[in-house]
Amino acid sequence: MAKSKRKRVPKTVLKLPDLEQSKSAVLNSLSSASSKRSYDHAICEFIDWYCSEPRLSFNKSVVTRYRIAFEQYPYAPATINLRLAAIRRLAYEASDCGLLSSDLAAGIRRVKGVRRLGVRVGNWLTAEEGKKLLGTETAETLRSQRNRAMLSLLIGCGLWRAEVTTLRFEDLQLREGHWVIADLRGKGGHIRTIPVPEWVKKAVDSWTIGAGINAGPLLRSINKAGRIWGHGFTPKVIWAIVKANAKSCGLPTVAPEDWPGAGRALMRRRHRNCIH
């Protein structure tokens, strides 16, 4: 008589190899590089906390404890809710892999997030602050021309850092007598066409003519000798340039991610005619 196969019983306590397998499944299910970075960081933080205490069951009460522990720190509700979203996804993938029972995974997915009270307005640039920020890059060097073009795109077109790094020379097109960034694929795969103010186009032209760029990535790295090097750069480089320039002109709290969508639209309307 053939032996019957033993049914695999889902676990309640997940060990490090199980968590790593589930984390890999979560990251492989994401298409956005930014989402992968955020979820990887959130899941790694949870795994460190989960493994620091012996024999914790991976269930609703444990995730609730983790949320309460997070609330003791000065984190924004959006930050905590992002961490919880990553943990819920981790539980779902662990259940899908047969590592965790579906009942426990369903309980974890019912853990409520932190309530958000009010809306953060961030730091909005005024026209005068925009002028001050652009005024930090007035030299005729190649690096200064590139930085001015980059700042102009951030302020005048309201682009995210990741969007600026993916811009190509061919994306700037003339449509019905106006320059636009055509069919830009932004966060979440959204495609939109963005108008380019005249003063932004002048800054970009100054950079491309000086650097001899007529195709490919629009913004590129510059080595210590002042020559073009490589093909583009990362959003972290843009962050460092913006923070350094903002600090030098007396705006130490300004950062690209502090400009919300409504503020970006407002800045575009103001700066098209205010900044020359």
C-alpha positions as CSV (number, residue, x, y, z in Angstrom):
1,M,0.0,0.0,0.0
2,A,1.4,3.4,-1.0
3,K,2.2,5.8,1.7
4,S,0.0,8.9,1.8
5,K,1.8,12.2,1.5
6,R,1.8,14.3,4.6
7,K,0.1,17.6,4.2
8,R,2.3,20.6,4.7
9,V,1.1,22.5,7.8
10,P,1.6,26.3,7.7
11,K,3.8,27.8,10.4
12,T,3.0,30.3,13.1
13,V,6.6,31.3,13.9
14,L,8.6,32.3,10.8
15,K,12.3,31.9,10.9
16,L,14.8,34.1,9.1
17,P,15.0,31.9,5.9
18,D,11.2,32.0,5.7
19,L,11.1,35.7,6.1
20,E,13.8,36.2,3.5
21,Q,11.9,34.0,1.0
22,S,8.7,36.0,1.6
23,K,10.6,39.3,1.2
24,S,12.0,38.2,-2.1
25,A,8.5,37.3,-3.3
26,V,7.3,40.7,-2.3
27,L,10.1,42.6,-4.1
28,N,9.7,40.4,-7.2
29,S,6.0,41.4,-7.4
30,L,6.8,45.1,-7.5
31,S,7.6,46.9,-10.8
32,S,8.7,50.3,-9.5
33,A,12.4,50.6,-8.4
34,S,11.3,53.3,-5.8
35,S,8.7,50.9,-4.3
36,K,11.2,48.1,-4.2
37,R,13.6,50.3,-2.2
38,S,10.9,51.5,0.2
39,Y,9.5,48.0,0.8
40,D,12.9,46.5,1.2
41,H,13.8,49.0,3.9
42,A,10.5,48.6,5.7
43,I,10.6,44.8,5.6
44,C,14.3,44.6,6.8
45,E,13.4,46.9,9.7
46,F,10.5,44.6,10.7
47,I,12.6,41.4,10.3
48,D,15.3,43.0,12.6
49,W,12.6,43.8,15.2
50,Y,10.8,40.4,14.8
51,C,14.0,38.3,15.2
52,S,15.3,40.3,18.2
53,E,12.6,38.7,20.4
54,P,12.5,34.9,20.7
55,R,9.8,32.8,19.2
56,L,7.3,35.5,18.3
57,S,4.3,34.3,16.3
58,F,3.7,36.2,13.1
59,N,0.1,37.3,13.7
60,K,-2.1,40.3,14.2
61,S,-1.2,41.0,17.8
62,V,2.5,41.0,17.0
63,V,2.1,43.4,14.1
64,T,-0.1,45.6,16.3
65,R,2.7,45.7,18.9
66,Y,5.1,46.7,16.1
67,R,2.8,49.6,15.1
68,I,2.5,50.7,18.7
69,A,6.3,50.6,19.1
70,F,6.7,52.8,15.9
71,E,4.2,55.3,17.3
72,Q,6.6,56.0,20.2
73,Y,9.0,57.6,17.7
74,P,8.4,61.0,15.9
75,Y,7.4,59.3,12.6
76,A,4.7,60.8,10.4
77,P,1.5,58.7,10.0
78,A,2.3,58.2,6.3
79,T,5.7,56.7,7.2
80,I,4.1,54.2,9.7
81,N,1.4,53.3,7.3
82,L,3.9,52.6,4.6
83,R,5.7,50.2,6.9
84,L,2.5,48.5,7.7
85,A,1.6,48.1,4.0
86,A,4.9,46.4,3.5
87,I,4.3,44.0,6.4
88,R,0.8,43.2,5.1
89,R,2.3,42.4,1.7
90,L,4.9,40.2,3.5
91,A,2.1,38.2,5.3
92,Y,0.2,37.8,2.0
93,E,3.3,36.4,0.2
94,A,4.2,34.2,3.1
95,S,0.7,32.7,3.0
96,D,0.8,32.4,-0.8
97,C,4.1,30.4,-0.4
98,G,2.5,28.1,2.1
99,L,4.7,29.4,5.0
100,L,1.9,31.1,6.9
101,S,-1.8,30.1,7.5
102,S,-4.3,32.1,5.5
103,D,-6.2,32.9,8.8
104,L,-3.1,34.5,10.3
105,A,-2.4,36.4,7.1
106,A,-6.0,37.7,7.0
107,G,-5.6,38.9,10.6
108,I,-2.4,40.8,9.8
109,R,-4.1,42.4,6.8
110,R,-6.8,43.7,9.2
111,V,-4.3,45.7,11.3
112,K,-5.4,49.3,11.1
113,G,-3.0,52.0,10.1
114,V,-2.4,55.3,11.9
115,R,-5.0,58.0,11.4
116,R,-3.9,61.0,9.5
117,L,-5.1,64.3,11.0
118,G,-4.8,67.3,8.7
119,V,-2.7,67.8,5.6
120,R,1.0,68.7,5.5
121,V,1.6,71.6,3.2
122,G,5.4,71.2,3.0
123,N,7.8,74.1,2.1
124,W,6.5,76.1,-0.8
125,L,8.9,78.2,-2.8
126,T,8.0,81.8,-3.5
127,A,9.1,83.5,-6.7
128,E,11.8,85.4,-4.7
129,E,13.1,82.1,-3.2
130,G,13.1,80.5,-6.6
131,K,15.2,83.4,-7.9
132,K,17.6,83.1,-5.0
133,L,18.0,79.3,-5.6
134,L,18.7,79.8,-9.3
135,G,21.0,82.7,-8.6
136,T,23.5,80.2,-6.9
137,E,24.4,78.9,-10.3
138,T,25.6,81.9,-12.4
139,A,29.1,80.8,-13.4
140,E,29.8,79.9,-17.0
141,T,31.4,76.5,-16.1
142,L,29.9,73.3,-17.5
143,R,29.0,72.1,-14.0
144,S,27.2,75.4,-13.2
145,Q,25.3,75.3,-16.5
146,R,24.1,71.8,-15.8
147,N,23.0,72.6,-12.2
148,R,21.1,75.6,-13.4
149,A,19.3,73.6,-16.1
150,M,18.5,70.9,-13.5
151,L,17.2,73.5,-10.9
152,S,15.1,75.2,-13.7
153,L,13.5,71.9,-14.6
154,L,12.7,71.1,-10.9
155,I,11.2,74.5,-10.2
156,G,9.7,75.6,-13.5
157,C,8.3,72.2,-14.6
158,G,7.6,70.7,-11.2
159,L,9.4,67.5,-11.9
160,W,10.4,64.8,-9.4
161,R,14.0,63.9,-9.0
162,A,13.6,60.5,-10.6
163,E,11.8,62.1,-13.5
164,V,14.7,64.6,-14.1
165,T,17.2,61.8,-14.2
166,T,15.3,59.9,-16.9
167,L,14.9,62.9,-19.2
168,R,16.3,62.6,-22.6
169,F,17.2,65.3,-25.2
170,E,14.5,63.9,-27.5
171,D,11.8,64.4,-24.8
172,L,11.9,68.2,-25.3
173,Q,9.6,68.8,-28.3
174,L,8.0,71.8,-30.0
175,R,4.2,71.4,-30.1
176,E,1.9,74.1,-31.5
177,G,4.6,76.7,-31.1
178,H,5.3,75.8,-27.4
179,W,8.1,73.7,-25.9
180,V,6.9,70.7,-23.9
181,I,8.3,67.6,-22.3
182,A,6.3,65.1,-24.3
183,D,4.9,61.8,-22.9
184,L,6.8,61.8,-19.7
185,R,6.4,58.5,-17.7
186,G,6.3,59.5,-14.1
187,K,5.4,57.9,-10.7
188,G,3.1,54.9,-11.0
189,G,3.6,54.8,-14.8
190,H,1.4,57.9,-15.3
191,I,2.1,59.5,-18.7
192,R,1.7,63.3,-19.1
193,T,3.0,66.2,-21.2
194,I,4.5,69.1,-19.3
195,P,4.8,72.7,-20.7
196,V,8.3,74.1,-20.5
197,P,8.6,77.8,-19.7
198,E,10.8,80.0,-21.9
199,W,13.4,80.7,-19.2
200,V,13.7,76.9,-18.5
201,K,14.3,76.2,-22.2
202,K,17.0,78.9,-22.3
203,A,18.8,77.3,-19.3
204,V,18.5,73.8,-20.8
205,D,19.8,75.1,-24.2
206,S,22.8,76.8,-22.5
207,W,23.7,73.4,-20.9
208,T,23.2,71.3,-24.0
209,I,25.1,73.6,-26.4
210,G,28.0,74.0,-23.9
211,A,28.2,70.2,-23.3
212,G,27.6,69.3,-27.0
213,I,24.6,67.1,-26.3
214,N,22.2,66.5,-29.1
215,A,20.9,63.0,-28.2
216,G,20.5,60.7,-25.3
217,P,20.3,61.5,-21.5
218,L,19.8,65.2,-21.0
219,L,21.7,65.6,-17.7
220,R,25.0,63.9,-17.2
221,S,27.8,63.5,-14.7
222,I,30.9,65.8,-14.8
223,N,34.3,64.6,-13.5
224,K,36.8,66.6,-11.5
225,A,38.5,67.8,-14.7
226,G,35.2,69.4,-15.7
227,R,34.5,67.0,-18.6
228,I,31.3,65.0,-19.3
229,W,31.5,61.5,-17.9
230,G,29.1,58.6,-18.0
231,H,25.5,58.6,-19.0
232,G,23.3,60.4,-16.4
233,F,23.2,60.2,-12.7
234,T,21.0,59.1,-9.7
235,P,18.3,61.1,-7.8
236,K,20.7,61.2,-4.8
237,V,23.1,63.5,-6.8
238,I,20.2,65.9,-7.4
239,W,19.3,65.8,-3.7
240,A,22.9,66.7,-2.7
241,I,23.1,69.5,-5.3
242,V,19.7,71.1,-4.3
243,K,20.6,70.9,-0.6
244,A,24.0,72.5,-1.1
245,N,22.6,75.3,-3.2
246,A,19.7,75.9,-0.9
247,K,22.0,76.1,2.1
248,S,24.3,78.6,0.3
249,C,21.5,81.0,-0.4
250,G,19.9,80.8,3.1
251,L,17.2,78.2,2.5
252,P,18.5,75.2,4.5
253,T,15.1,73.5,4.8
254,V,14.3,73.4,1.1
255,A,14.4,70.0,-0.6
256,P,12.8,68.7,-3.9
257,E,10.4,66.4,-2.1
258,D,9.1,69.3,0.0
259,W,7.2,70.7,-3.0
260,P,3.8,69.0,-3.2
261,G,1.8,68.7,-6.4
262,A,-0.4,71.7,-5.7
263,G,2.6,73.8,-4.8
264,R,4.4,72.7,-8.0
265,A,1.4,73.8,-10.1
266,L,1.4,77.1,-8.3
267,M,5.1,77.6,-8.8
268,R,4.8,76.9,-12.5
269,R,2.1,79.5,-12.9
270,R,4.1,82.1,-10.9
271,H,7.6,81.4,-12.3
272,R,6.7,81.4,-16.0
273,N,6.6,85.2,-15.9
274,C,8.4,86.0,-12.6
275,I,11.8,84.4,-13.2
276,H,14.0,85.4,-16.1
